[in-house]
């Protein structure tokens, strides 16, 4: 394991403050068979102090995405949301009382040992019929991790991606991953400057209208409403298509329908090259469904199949309980990435064994976790993407900064501009290049400030 030696740049936590905000969705979003209509943003401030007495404060923000992180047949969405919020509030006390000092990765690892205890406490207090999944715990804890990294970098007047080397970190990556990473640090797997521009993946939700005929009643709120209107307004080149995974004909028809709309709209723009990603939200029963799906799309819309960059988490998130779901054959056709399954290094290694060829990183699983899994993915030659939890405002910029700083990540997700635009309102004038899409892309070069790369308005 990596050696550890305290540094003068190590910090301890001085205070923790939390705040919640509810944002109503502009239109409902359907994925994984469930519909979401609003979001609770959980915001965190963390203060840190170095041995010199120097102090600073950092901030983190993340939606409590319970419908994604904790789909349950036993509990209502209201119950899982309340439990995740209770977890976050109780966790704030744990973080506040933490007496250790060190580098953010070390502190985050120490604090994570309390997750199961806090989750069990919430389960007992609320009389829940099932335990809180690890993924839900990670999401609820993630704004604290983000705030810690933000505070640490701000203390030293640095960008968080410039304090990842041996001169800052006490232990090499073998302490967090395995011996393959002996002598390596996260600076090897991240960029010192953000990519200047990155294309935006626009979400085509299962309920979203493709054409005028799909609209029952227009919102008339100034934003595009059909897929064609979105493509023309933002010059989109990347479309993420939500699929059901349970009705082969519907899923194939959806992709064919998107391709038809895109062909017409892109022709009007004079655009000849665009891309798709396909998200089944783990609803496919087995890999044969995916193979059949890809075969039929190839027959009915071969160009659409060519445009597919990757397939996201097609089967059940519990890999160990579904070892029969091996992705080798599907991954020969297109990269198949884990998303919901990726909760630690062990799950990444298991996914490789099961034939997955890529990973989806998410800021909502923790900044530390995303950096570590990004390093592991690069080491093992896996396809990489960064995905969004319909993150507005600061949480979106945090997610975008990961995309812009990890080599191999080709695009950004930013669903809030479609579904929760009011959460972006106070940020638009401060970072217009990140909230106004131009030629299908965003100006990620602006994410180069102190901390996580941006300041709160």
N, C-alpha and C positions, 0 to 999 in steps of 0.2 A: 504494500500500500504506500501511498505517497507520504513523505515526511511532513511534519507540521512544525512550524516555528512562528511564534507570535511576531507581529510587525508593529511598528509605531503607527501605521495607518489603520490598524484594527479599531473597531468601534464597539460601543455598547448602546443599547436602546434607552432613551430618556423618557419618551412619552409616546402615546398612541391615541389618536382621535378618529372617530368614525362618523359617517354621514350616509344616509340613504335617500334616494330619489326615485320616484316611480315615473316611468315614461310610457305613455300609451302608444301602441303601434298605429301607424297610418293605415295599414291594411293587415289582415291576419296572415300569419305565416304557418304553413303546414309542412311538417317533416316527421319522419318516423311514425306516421299515423296519428300525430297529435297536432293540435292547432294552438298557436301562441298569439296573444293579443296585447300584451304589455310586458314591461321588464322593470325589475328593481335594480338600480345601479347602487353598488356598495363602494363608497369612497373611503380611503384611509389616508391619514397623515401619520408619519413616524418620524420622531426626532432621534438623532444619533449624536454621540460625543466621542471624540478621540482622547487618548491619554494626555494629550497636550491641553485639553480643555476646549478645543475647537468644536463648535456645534453646527449642525445643519438639520434641515427638515426635508423629507421627500414625500411624494404623493403617489398613490396608486388607485386605480378604478377598474371595476369589472362588473358586468351584469351577473346576477345570481341566476344563471341559466339552468334552472331546475328541470325543465321539461327535457332538455338535452342530457344533462348530467345525471338525472335520477328518474328515468321513466319507470313507472311502477303500476302494477296491476292491483296492488294492495292499498295504496295510498293515493289520495287526490293530489292534483297539482298544487292546490292550496296548502296541503299538509307538507309536501316536500319543500315548497318554497319557504314556509314558516320555519321548517327545521334547518334549512341552509342559512337562513338569516340568523337564527338562534346560535348556530355553530359559529358564524362570523363574529357575533357579539361576544360570545364566550371566549373565542380565540383571541379577541382583542385584549382580554384580561391576561391570558397566558403570555402574549407578546409583551404586554406592559410589565409583567412581573419577571420576565426573563433576565437573569443576572449575568449571563455569559457575555463574552466579547470575542470579536474575531472579524473575519471577512464575511460579506453577505451570504456566500454559498454555505459556509460553515454554520452560521446562525440559522439559515433556512433549514438545513439538515437537522439541526438540534430541535428546532420548533416543530418539524414535521413528526417527530416521535410522539407529540401530544395529540395528533389528529384523531387517532382511534379513540383515545380517552374522551376527548371533547364530543365526538360523534356519539359515543355510547351514553354519555351524560344527557345529551339532547334526546336520544331515543327513549331513555327512561323517563325524563321529565315530561315529554309530550306523549308518552304511551304509544309509540309507533309500532306498527305490526312488522316492520322489517328494519334492519340496520341501514345506516347511511352508506352508500357505495363510496369507495375510495375516490372515484372521479368527482363526486359531489363535494367531498372534503377538499380536494385540490382546488376546485373552482372557488369555494367560499374562502379559502385561505390565500388565493392568488393576489388580491390587491395589497395584502400586507407584504408579500414577497416583493412586489413591484415597488412599493413605497420604500422598502429597505434598500434595494439597489439604487433607487433614485436618490435617496438621502446620502448614501455612502459616496456616490460619484460627485454630488453637489458639494459635499464637505471638502473634497479635494479639487473642486472647480474643474471637473473632468466630465467627459461623456462616459456613460456607463460601459460602453464598448471599448473604451480606452483604458480600463482598469481591470483587465482580465488576465494579465500576464504574471510571470513569476515574481516581479517586483512588488506586486500588490497581494497576490493570493498566497496563502500559507501552505496549501497542499496541491499537488498536481492532480490530474484527472483520474489517476488510478485509485485515488481515495474515494471517488464518487462513482466510478464505472468499474473497470477491471484492469488487469495488468497490461492489456493491449495499449493502454494510455499512459504508461509509465513515462515520466519526464515531460508530458505534454500539458498545455494549459489552453484555456478557451480562446486566447488570442490567436491560436493557430487555426481555429475553426470559425472565426468571425472577421468582418471587414473593419478597417480603421475609418473608412469613409462610407456613408450610405450610398447605395446605388442612386444615381441621379433621378431617374424616372422608372416607374414600374407600372405595367398594365394592371387594371382592376378587373377582378372577376365579378361580374354581375350575376346575382342569383335569380334563377328562374324557378320560383317556388311552385309547388304542386297546385296552388290555387290561383297563381298569377295569370292574368289574361295574356294570350299571345297576340290576339287580333281584336279588332273592334267588336266582332261578333261575340267574344267571350265576356264583354263587360255588361253586367246587368244594369248598373247605374254609375255614371261617372262621378269621381270625387271632385273634379274640377278645382284642384288645389294648387295648380301651377306646375305640378310635376308630371312627367310622363306616366302613362298608365298601361299601355300595351308594350310588349317586347319590342315591336318595331319602333315605337316612339322613343324608347330608352336607347336603342341602338343608334338612332339618328341624332338624338340630343347629345349623347356623350361620346359618340364615335367608338362604341364598344368593340373590343376584339376578343374578349374572353367571357364565356357564358358558363355558369355552373348550373347544371340541370338537376333539380330534386326529382327523384323517382320513387316509386312505391315499393318495388321489390316483391310484390305479391300478385301482380296481374301483368303477365308478360306482354300481352297485346297492348295494354294501356301504356306500359313503359316504352315499348318500341314506338308506338304512335306518338308519344310525347316528344321523343327525340326527333322523329321524322317531322313533326309539326314545328319544332323549334328550328330545324334546318330549313324548312320552307320559308318561314318568316325571315330568318337571317339572310337567306339567299337574296330575297327581294330587297331587304333594307340595305344590305352591304353593296348590292349592285347600284343602288341610288347614291351611295357614298363613293363608289369606285374602289371599294375594298375587296381584295381577293383572298386574303388570308386571315382566318380567325380560328379560335380554339374553344373546345368544350372540356369541362370536367363533369363526371357523373357521380351523383351521391345517392346511394340507396339507404343511407342511415340504418345499416345493419339489418334490413328487413328481408333480404334474400334467404331462402331456406338452405341453400347450398351452392357450391360453385357451379353446378350444372345449370342453374338458373342464369348465371352470368354468361356462361358459354353460349347458351341458347339465345340469350338477349343479344349478345355481340354478333352472333351469326345472323339473326334476323335483321338487325340494323345494317349489317354489311350487305345484305341482300336488297333491302328497301332504300337505303340511303348510304351507299358506299363512301361518298365524300364526307358525310357526317361522321362515320366511324374513323376516317383518317384524321379528322379534326380533334378527336378525343385525346387529351393529354394524360389523363389518369382516371382511375376508378377509386372511389373512396368507401372504405369500410362497408363491404357489401353484406357480410353475414354477422352473426351475433358477436357482441363485444366480449363476452366471456370466453376467451380463447381456450382455456384449460378444460372447460366443460363441453367444448365443441371441437375437439382435436381432429375430428373427421373433416372439418372444413379447411381443406388445403388448397391454396391459391396458385399452385405452380402452373397449371395449364392456362388459367386466366392471365397470369402475369407474363406469359409468353406473348400475349397479344397486346396488352396495355399494362403500365404500372398499376399495381393494386396497393393502396396505402391504408395503414391503420390510423384510426382517429380515436374513437371512443375507447378502444382497447389499450391505447398507449397511456399507461399511468405510472410506469417506472422502467428502469433499464431491463429488468427481467422480462417484462412484457414485450419490449422491443426484440430481445433475443429470441423469445418464443415465436413472435410473428415471422421472423426470418426462417425459422425451422418449418413453419407452416406455409411457406411459399410467398408471403407478402414481400413486395419489392420496394416499398416506400413507406414513409411516415409523414403524418400531418402534425405539424407543431401548432400549439395554441397557447397564447399568452395566458389564457384563463386556467391553464394547469399549473401556472407558476412560472415566473421569469427564469428562475434557477433551473427548473425542470426542462423548459424549452431550450435553454442554452446547452444543457448536458445532452439532451436527446438529439439536438442538432449536430453536436460533435460526433455522437455515436453513429448517426445516420451517414455522415460524411466518411467516417473511418471505414464503415462496412459497405460503402458504395450504394446506398439506398437513394431512391428518388425522394426529393424533399419538396414539401409545400408548407405554407403557413396559412392557417385558417382562422376564421372569425366566429365570434359568438354573437353576431349582430351587435357589435360593440360601438356605442356612440362616443363622441368626444375624446377624452383622454384615453379611454380603453382602446379605441380604434387607433390612435396615434402610437400607443404602446405596441399593439399588434403589428402595425405597419413598420415600426422600427425594427422588429425582429425580421420581417421579410426583407428589409433593406440592408440588413447587416449579416445575413447568413448566406454564404455562397451557395449557388445552385437553386435558390428559391426564385422562381421566375415571375410571380405575380402576387397581387395583394387581394384579399377579400375585404369588403366593407359594406355589409348588408344594411347598416343603420341608415345610410342615405336613402334607401328604399322604404324601410319599414319603421324606422324611428328617427326621422329627420330632425325633429325638434330637439333631440339630444345633441345635435351638432351645431345648433344655432349660434351659441356664443363663441364657437371655435372658428366659424367660417371666415370671419374678417381677419383673424390672427394668422391663420394658416390656410389661405385661399387655395393654394396649390395642392393641399391635401383633402379639400372638401368640395372642390369644383373639378370635375373630370374633364380633361382635354385630350382629344384624340385617343380616348380609351385608357388614359394613364394618369398617374398622380406624380407630383414633384417631391419624391422622397428625399431629395437632397437637403430639404429644409430641416430634416430630423437630425440635426448635427449640434444641438445645443448641449448644455450641461444636463447631468442626470440621464434620464431615459431619452433625452434628445429634444424635449419641447418644454415650454413653460405654460402654466395654467393661466388663462385670462382672468 
